[in-house]
Amino acid sequence: MGRGRALAGVGGCAALGAAACWAAPAPAVHVPRLAGAFGLPLTLERSSAAALTFDDGPHPLGTPAVMEHLAAAGVRATFFVVGEAVERAPSLVQELAAAGHELAVHGYRHRLLLGRRGAALRDELERCLDLLGGLTGRRPRLYRPPHGIFSVGGIGVVRRAGLEPLLWSRWGRDWERRATPERVAERAAAGLRPGDVVLLHDSDRYSASGSWRVTAAALPSILESAAAAGVPLVAASQSR
């Protein structure tokens, strides 16, 4: 997954000031060369499918609404869940796992990594991993930080926890207050290509109120567009 590139990225930022070095990978999701330097994948390697991913859940209304559309289309996705939300709705996590969806880690709380110390992040990751393992019997493989923003220290903590980072190459911007189902679907699926990683959200806990309704309304169009383009949508680890 590019550990050599990651070390090169860390070495390359060593000449900067401490604060600048710590935050160097923060814009990686928007700068592919920077993502490559730090070994932070934006896409799936050598895949004929695209990954469909959802952040910020589980949510008592948004997650079931998304699951219903996925079940109708026979599509499995990756859900990057937040530990504190899992504790509020553990049965939803079990339903996701039973339906064949992949559970991945989005942190125990939805906080930026830039201000987090390594020990605190490590403890929160282990808490989240233990929680998910106890509910599903499986240890997650993937991690995505809140807002997609990594710190140098955060990358190391995540890898030492046995997790693989995964960002995204396409997003619906479905968290925005002015988002519409039509615009979300266009951003997420127009020109979809094999290897793309699509970011959506099944919760409004950290975004505009009711935004999960927009996501759910956009999802049928996204699924139809992917099918018409001949690009299967899968859970991220299914392609590996």
GIDAMO-V158980 format. One record per residue. N is the residue number from 0. RES is the residue in one small letter. SS is DSSP state (A for helix, B for strand, O for the rest). NEAR is the number of other C-alpha atoms within 8 Angstrom. D_LAST is the distance of its C-alpha to the last C-alpha in Angstrom with 2 decimals. Layout:
N|RES|SS|NEAR|D_LAST + N|RES|SS|NEAR|D_LAST
//
This chain:
0|m|O|5|11.27 + 1|g|O|9|14.82 + 2|r|A|8|17.05 + 3|g|A|7|19.73 + 4|r|A|11|19.81 + 5|a|A|13|20.07 + 6|l|A|10|23.00 + 7|a|A|10|24.55 + 8|g|A|11|24.45 + 9|v|A|11|26.12 + 10|g|A|8|28.63 + 11|g|A|7|29.38 + 12|c|A|10|30.37 + 13|a|O|9|32.61 + 14|a|O|7|35.47 + 15|l|O|7|35.49 + 16|g|O|7|37.33 + 17|a|A|7|35.77 + 18|a|A|6|35.17 + 19|a|A|9|33.75 + 20|c|A|13|31.43 + 21|w|A|11|30.20 + 22|a|O|11|29.43 + 23|a|O|10|28.16 + 24|p|O|13|24.49 + 25|a|O|10|25.72 + 26|p|O|9|25.52 + 27|a|A|13|22.14 + 28|v|A|13|20.62 + 29|h|A|5|23.50 + 30|v|O|8|23.62 + 31|p|A|9|20.57 + 32|r|A|7|22.30 + 33|l|A|11|22.91 + 34|a|A|14|19.34 + 35|g|A|12|18.36 + 36|a|A|12|21.26 + 37|f|O|15|20.17 + 38|g|O|12|16.44 + 39|l|O|14|15.72 + 40|p|O|12|12.88 + 41|l|O|13|14.24 + 42|t|O|11|11.59 + 43|l|O|14|7.96 + 44|e|O|6|7.99 + 45|r|O|5|8.53 + 46|s|O|10|7.61 + 47|s|O|9|10.48 + 48|a|O|13|10.24 + 49|a|B|18|11.36 + 50|a|B|16|10.69 + 51|l|B|15|13.96 + 52|t|B|15|14.98 + 53|f|B|13|18.38 + 54|d|B|13|20.25 + 55|d|O|16|23.47 + 56|g|O|15|23.73 + 57|p|O|15|24.55 + 58|h|O|13|27.70 + 59|p|O|8|30.19 + 60|l|O|6|30.59 + 61|g|A|14|27.71 + 62|t|A|13|24.87 + 63|p|A|10|26.55 + 64|a|A|9|27.33 + 65|v|A|12|23.74 + 66|m|A|9|22.64 + 67|e|A|8|25.37 + 68|h|A|11|24.17 + 69|l|A|11|20.54 + 70|a|A|9|21.95 + 71|a|A|7|24.26 + 72|a|A|7|21.54 + 73|g|O|6|19.18 + 74|v|O|9|16.42 + 75|r|O|14|14.31 + 76|a|O|15|13.72 + 77|t|B|15|13.08 + 78|f|B|12|16.50 + 79|f|B|15|17.32 + 80|v|B|15|20.52 + 81|v|O|16|23.67 + 82|g|A|14|25.23 + 83|e|A|8|28.73 + 84|a|A|12|27.73 + 85|v|A|13|25.98 + 86|e|A|7|29.31 + 87|r|A|6|31.14 + 88|a|O|11|29.07 + 89|p|A|9|27.36 + 90|s|A|6|27.64 + 91|l|A|12|25.49 + 92|v|A|14|22.58 + 93|q|A|10|23.16 + 94|e|A|8|23.33 + 95|l|A|12|20.00 + 96|a|A|11|18.39 + 97|a|A|7|20.53 + 98|a|O|7|19.45 + 99|g|O|7|15.76 + 100|h|O|12|14.86 + 101|e|B|14|12.82 + 102|l|B|13|15.28 + 103|a|B|13|14.84 + 104|v|B|15|17.72 + 105|h|O|16|20.01 + 106|g|O|16|22.79 + 107|y|O|11|25.69 + 108|r|O|9|27.87 + 109|h|O|10|27.23 + 110|r|O|6|28.74 + 111|l|O|10|28.19 + 112|l|O|12|27.02 + 113|l|O|9|29.59 + 114|g|O|5|32.40 + 115|r|O|8|30.64 + 116|r|O|7|31.47 + 117|g|A|9|28.87 + 118|a|A|6|30.41 + 119|a|A|8|30.55 + 120|l|A|12|26.94 + 121|r|A|11|25.91 + 122|d|A|8|28.10 + 123|e|A|11|26.77 + 124|l|A|13|23.11 + 125|e|A|9|24.13 + 126|r|A|10|26.21 + 127|c|A|13|23.42 + 128|l|A|11|21.02 + 129|d|A|9|23.91 + 130|l|A|9|24.71 + 131|l|A|14|21.33 + 132|g|A|11|21.04 + 133|g|A|8|24.53 + 134|l|A|9|23.96 + 135|t|A|9|20.73 + 136|g|O|7|20.63 + 137|r|O|7|17.13 + 138|r|O|8|16.46 + 139|p|O|12|14.25 + 140|r|O|8|11.48 + 141|l|B|10|11.95 + 142|y|B|14|15.27 + 143|r|O|13|17.05 + 144|p|O|11|20.75 + 145|p|A|11|23.56 + 146|h|A|5|24.31 + 147|g|A|9|21.32 + 148|i|O|14|23.73 + 149|f|O|13|22.99 + 150|s|O|13|25.71 + 151|v|A|12|25.55 + 152|g|A|9|26.34 + 153|g|A|11|23.82 + 154|i|A|10|20.92 + 155|g|A|8|22.25 + 156|v|A|11|22.83 + 157|v|A|14|19.35 + 158|r|A|10|17.80 + 159|r|A|7|20.54 + 160|a|O|9|19.73 + 161|g|O|7|16.33 + 162|l|O|11|14.57 + 163|e|B|9|12.19 + 164|p|B|12|13.80 + 165|l|O|11|12.58 + 166|l|O|12|15.41 + 167|w|O|13|15.67 + 168|s|O|11|16.91 + 169|r|B|10|19.00 + 170|w|B|12|21.17 + 171|g|O|13|23.82 + 172|r|O|9|26.20 + 173|d|O|14|26.98 + 174|w|O|11|28.50 + 175|e|O|9|31.48 + 176|r|O|7|34.85 + 177|r|O|4|35.50 + 178|a|O|12|32.16 + 179|t|O|9|32.60 + 180|p|A|10|30.27 + 181|e|A|7|30.86 + 182|r|A|9|30.07 + 183|v|A|16|26.95 + 184|a|A|14|25.62 + 185|e|A|10|26.63 + 186|r|A|11|24.96 + 187|a|A|13|21.66 + 188|a|A|10|21.43 + 189|a|O|8|23.93 + 190|g|O|4|22.35 + 191|l|O|11|18.78 + 192|r|O|8|16.43 + 193|p|O|10|12.92 + 194|g|O|13|10.74 + 195|d|O|15|13.30 + 196|v|B|16|12.99 + 197|v|B|14|16.10 + 198|l|B|14|18.19 + 199|l|B|13|20.78 + 200|h|B|14|22.86 + 201|d|O|16|23.97 + 202|s|O|15|26.81 + 203|d|O|15|29.88 + 204|r|O|8|30.64 + 205|y|O|7|30.05 + 206|s|O|9|30.79 + 207|a|O|10|33.44 + 208|s|O|7|34.98 + 209|g|O|7|33.76 + 210|s|A|15|30.86 + 211|w|A|13|28.58 + 212|r|A|8|30.92 + 213|v|A|13|30.15 + 214|t|A|15|26.39 + 215|a|A|13|26.97 + 216|a|A|8|29.34 + 217|a|A|13|27.00 + 218|l|A|11|24.01 + 219|p|A|9|25.40 + 220|s|A|8|25.96 + 221|i|A|12|22.46 + 222|l|A|10|21.04 + 223|e|A|8|23.66 + 224|s|A|10|23.06 + 225|a|A|13|19.35 + 226|a|A|9|20.38 + 227|a|A|7|23.22 + 228|a|A|7|21.12 + 229|g|O|6|18.85 + 230|v|O|13|15.69 + 231|p|O|10|13.89 + 232|l|B|13|13.31 + 233|v|B|14|10.59 + 234|a|O|14|9.73 + 235|a|A|15|7.45 + 236|s|A|6|5.28 + 237|q|A|6|5.58 + 238|s|A|11|3.80 + 239|r|O|7|0.00
//
